[in-house]
Amino acid sequence: MGAFYTYRKDDWMIVYEQNDSYIMIRQHEHALLSGQLANKLDRNYWPDLSYQHDVLYAIHHHDRGWKSLDEVPIWNDANQIPFSFMDYPLPVKLDYYIKGIEEVHKYSSYAAYLCSKHYQSFFKNATSPKGVSFYNDENKRQKALLQDFNIQEDLFTFHYHLLQFFDDLSLYVCFQDPGVHKSDELSWFKEGFSQPFYFLSKDERIVANWIDESTISLSHPLISTEERFAVQLKRVPKHLVAQKGISAAYHATSTEHRSFRILPPES
């Protein structure tokens, strides 16, 4: 079945379009999956266990600010598709980014620092006044958070890339049909993930492949044993959206689980 994808990593609910339905995954569900994946990272890849629990918390909860917003999908009249990552209004997004960082801070200053850096990276080249203001405000937040912990720059860089990698790996699962052939993958996955980990040589990338509709293999044994995972989604029929509107159709649709396993190389 063909699919149409809309995507940006800095926005709202994950939505992609199939022939007769919209596949919809709440942002927080995607983040929880990224945390489940990170929990299975082989111990040998952690160069130091300092702040490990804080890092895993940040990965699990980096999108927790979206939990309430995800409950009520909104229709995008201009694009004739539910609002998704691509087009949710910036002022609302920024409020929920801030909300999420503040909620994570209740647990850990370092986890909040990682989430702040993650969201701030979306606005590195911002030109809008709100985007520039958010970027500068997060600089101030980070300076204040740095008073609460002490960490070496190379270890922070590893943690930051770890958050980004497992965010991307979860999106690899959530934002395209299971079993997709490598040649048909979204362009930003075909050549592997961009994070430059310390254990990779220059220009080397971690690559994922769907072997079949329920199996993914990784080019590196980050997850060194066979592990099984699942993420919740809704397959919202287009005819139901036409009858009821997107919010009512979404809530009338039952939840499914996309279950899969990850195999280490040469399994």
VMD Tcl script that draws the C-alpha trace (Angstrom):
set ca {
  {0.00 0.00 0.00}
  {1.33 3.39 -0.94}
  {1.79 6.16 1.56}
  {2.21 9.90 1.54}
  {4.47 11.29 4.24}
  {4.65 14.69 5.90}
  {7.55 15.10 8.28}
  {9.63 17.38 10.38}
  {11.23 16.37 13.62}
  {10.27 19.47 15.54}
  {6.50 19.35 15.49}
  {3.35 17.55 16.62}
  {1.65 14.17 16.20}
  {3.14 11.71 13.71}
  {0.75 11.40 10.77}
  {1.15 9.76 7.41}
  {-1.43 8.98 4.77}
  {-2.26 5.62 3.26}
  {-4.77 5.03 0.48}
  {-7.84 4.83 2.71}
  {-6.65 5.97 6.13}
  {-4.40 8.19 8.21}
  {-1.81 6.44 10.38}
  {-1.59 8.51 13.56}
  {0.89 8.02 16.41}
  {0.94 10.31 19.40}
  {4.24 12.09 19.88}
  {4.59 10.88 23.46}
  {4.05 7.26 22.35}
  {6.88 7.67 19.86}
  {9.09 9.11 22.64}
  {8.25 6.22 24.98}
  {9.33 3.83 22.23}
  {12.61 5.73 21.86}
  {13.14 5.22 25.59}
  {12.36 1.50 25.38}
  {14.90 1.18 22.59}
  {17.50 3.13 24.57}
  {16.99 0.89 27.59}
  {18.31 -2.00 25.51}
  {21.53 -0.26 24.49}
  {24.38 -2.68 25.16}
  {26.38 -1.75 28.25}
  {29.62 -1.77 26.27}
  {28.53 1.34 24.36}
  {28.21 3.46 27.49}
  {31.67 5.06 27.97}
  {30.67 6.12 31.48}
  {27.56 5.38 33.55}
  {27.43 8.88 35.06}
  {23.94 10.35 34.59}
  {22.73 7.22 32.80}
  {19.33 7.27 34.51}
  {18.90 10.96 33.72}
  {19.75 10.33 30.06}
  {17.27 7.47 29.78}
  {14.61 9.62 31.45}
  {15.25 12.43 28.95}
  {14.94 10.02 26.03}
  {11.71 8.52 27.41}
  {10.11 11.86 28.13}
  {11.52 14.32 25.61}
  {8.08 14.75 24.02}
  {5.96 14.65 27.18}
  {4.84 18.25 26.66}
  {2.67 17.04 23.76}
  {0.57 14.59 25.79}
  {-2.47 16.85 26.20}
  {-2.22 18.35 22.69}
  {-2.16 14.88 21.14}
  {-5.57 14.11 22.66}
  {-7.42 16.37 20.20}
  {-6.23 16.08 16.58}
  {-6.96 19.16 14.44}
  {-7.71 19.26 10.72}
  {-5.50 21.32 8.42}
  {-7.93 22.87 5.93}
  {-5.15 24.16 3.68}
  {-3.49 20.76 3.17}
  {-6.58 18.56 3.67}
  {-4.83 16.30 6.17}
  {-4.63 16.30 9.98}
  {-2.11 18.73 11.41}
  {1.17 16.91 11.86}
  {4.86 17.59 12.27}
  {5.04 19.82 9.23}
  {2.53 22.51 9.91}
  {1.40 22.92 13.50}
  {1.33 26.63 14.46}
  {4.67 27.78 15.88}
  {3.40 29.72 18.94}
  {1.56 26.64 20.23}
  {4.53 24.37 19.54}
  {6.88 26.61 21.48}
  {4.54 26.67 24.48}
  {4.48 22.89 24.55}
  {8.24 22.57 24.10}
  {8.67 24.80 27.16}
  {6.02 22.85 29.07}
  {7.81 19.58 28.35}
  {11.21 20.88 29.44}
  {9.75 22.23 32.65}
  {8.06 18.92 33.43}
  {11.28 16.98 32.82}
  {13.12 19.45 35.08}
  {10.97 18.31 38.01}
  {12.81 14.99 37.77}
  {16.29 16.00 36.69}
  {18.18 19.16 35.79}
  {20.46 17.20 33.47}
  {17.54 15.53 31.68}
  {15.96 18.98 31.24}
  {19.28 20.30 29.89}
  {19.37 17.53 27.28}
  {15.77 18.18 26.25}
  {16.40 21.92 26.08}
  {19.41 21.37 23.81}
  {17.37 18.98 21.67}
  {14.50 21.41 21.10}
  {16.82 24.40 20.75}
  {18.62 22.68 17.87}
  {15.45 22.97 15.76}
  {15.85 26.77 15.85}
  {19.57 27.11 15.23}
  {18.94 29.02 12.01}
  {15.61 30.55 13.01}
  {14.65 33.87 11.44}
  {11.20 34.38 12.94}
  {11.10 36.55 16.08}
  {9.46 33.77 18.11}
  {12.01 31.20 16.99}
  {14.95 33.49 17.75}
  {13.46 34.37 21.13}
  {12.99 30.68 21.99}
  {16.59 29.92 21.03}
  {17.93 32.74 23.21}
  {15.66 31.89 26.15}
  {16.88 28.30 26.09}
  {20.47 29.56 26.23}
  {19.56 31.32 29.45}
  {17.80 28.24 30.81}
  {20.82 26.08 30.03}
  {23.21 28.43 31.83}
  {21.03 28.19 34.93}
  {20.73 24.40 34.69}
  {24.51 24.04 34.41}
  {24.77 25.15 38.04}
  {23.17 21.85 39.11}
  {25.62 19.35 37.60}
  {29.13 18.93 36.29}
  {29.83 16.87 33.18}
  {32.63 16.59 30.66}
  {31.85 17.92 27.21}
  {32.58 14.65 25.39}
  {30.25 12.70 27.68}
  {27.48 15.27 27.21}
  {27.99 15.03 23.42}
  {27.53 11.26 23.60}
  {24.33 11.65 25.64}
  {22.97 14.30 23.29}
  {23.65 12.16 20.22}
  {22.11 9.19 22.01}
  {18.85 11.10 22.51}
  {18.86 12.13 18.85}
  {19.67 8.62 17.62}
  {16.94 6.84 19.53}
  {14.51 9.61 18.58}
  {15.40 8.91 14.93}
  {15.29 5.12 15.32}
  {11.81 5.37 16.82}
  {10.75 7.60 13.92}
  {12.19 5.01 11.54}
  {9.63 2.60 13.02}
  {6.74 5.04 13.29}
  {6.91 7.11 10.14}
  {6.88 4.51 7.38}
  {5.19 1.21 6.73}
  {6.78 -1.88 8.33}
  {8.75 -3.96 5.85}
  {9.43 -1.05 3.49}
  {12.19 -1.83 1.00}
  {15.38 0.17 1.48}
  {14.99 1.84 -1.91}
  {11.53 3.09 -0.89}
  {12.46 4.42 2.53}
  {12.21 8.07 3.39}
  {15.31 9.82 2.14}
  {16.64 10.73 5.57}
  {16.86 7.04 6.55}
  {18.30 5.47 3.40}
  {21.92 6.31 4.12}
  {21.72 5.63 7.85}
  {21.53 7.85 10.90}
  {23.58 11.02 11.11}
  {24.84 10.91 14.71}
  {28.70 10.80 14.79}
  {29.29 8.48 17.74}
  {32.75 8.01 19.22}
  {32.82 4.34 18.14}
  {32.23 5.15 14.46}
  {34.95 5.99 12.00}
  {34.74 9.14 9.88}
  {31.72 9.04 7.55}
  {30.56 5.71 9.04}
  {26.87 5.52 9.89}
  {24.54 3.20 11.76}
  {22.08 1.78 9.23}
  {18.70 0.15 9.89}
  {16.87 -2.18 7.50}
  {13.41 -3.69 7.57}
  {14.01 -7.39 6.87}
  {10.28 -8.13 6.84}
  {7.12 -6.54 8.26}
  {8.06 -7.36 11.85}
  {11.87 -7.40 11.86}
  {14.55 -4.71 11.79}
  {18.29 -5.30 11.63}
  {20.94 -2.79 12.70}
  {24.37 -2.55 11.12}
  {26.01 -2.26 14.57}
  {25.20 -4.35 17.67}
  {23.93 -1.46 19.79}
  {21.11 -3.79 20.77}
  {23.16 -6.95 21.04}
  {20.39 -9.52 21.58}
  {17.05 -10.04 19.87}
  {14.53 -7.70 21.50}
  {10.84 -7.09 20.90}
  {9.01 -3.77 21.00}
  {5.63 -2.24 20.22}
  {4.13 1.21 19.71}
  {0.49 2.27 19.80}
  {-1.15 3.78 16.74}
  {-4.53 4.47 15.21}
  {-5.47 3.73 11.62}
  {-8.16 6.37 11.14}
  {-10.39 5.67 8.09}
  {-10.75 8.60 5.72}
  {-14.48 7.96 5.27}
  {-14.93 8.28 9.04}
  {-13.06 11.59 8.99}
  {-15.39 12.82 6.25}
  {-18.43 11.79 8.30}
  {-17.40 12.86 11.80}
  {-14.45 15.23 11.50}
  {-10.89 14.36 12.49}
  {-11.23 14.61 16.28}
  {-14.36 12.47 16.57}
  {-13.04 9.99 13.99}
  {-9.75 9.67 15.85}
  {-11.47 8.95 19.17}
  {-13.87 6.49 17.53}
  {-10.99 4.47 16.07}
  {-9.57 1.62 18.11}
  {-5.92 1.50 19.08}
  {-3.57 -0.94 17.34}
  {0.00 -1.96 18.15}
  {2.86 -1.99 15.67}
  {4.97 -4.85 17.05}
  {8.46 -5.62 15.82}
  {11.77 -7.11 16.85}
  {15.31 -5.86 16.41}
  {18.08 -8.26 15.52}
  {21.79 -7.59 15.97}
  {24.01 -7.97 12.89}
  {24.46 -11.45 11.47}
  {21.59 -12.94 13.48}
}
mol new
graphics top color blue
foreach p $ca { graphics top sphere $p radius 0.5 }
foreach p [lrange $ca 0 end-1] q [lrange $ca 1 end] { graphics top cylinder $p $q radius 0.2 }
display resetview
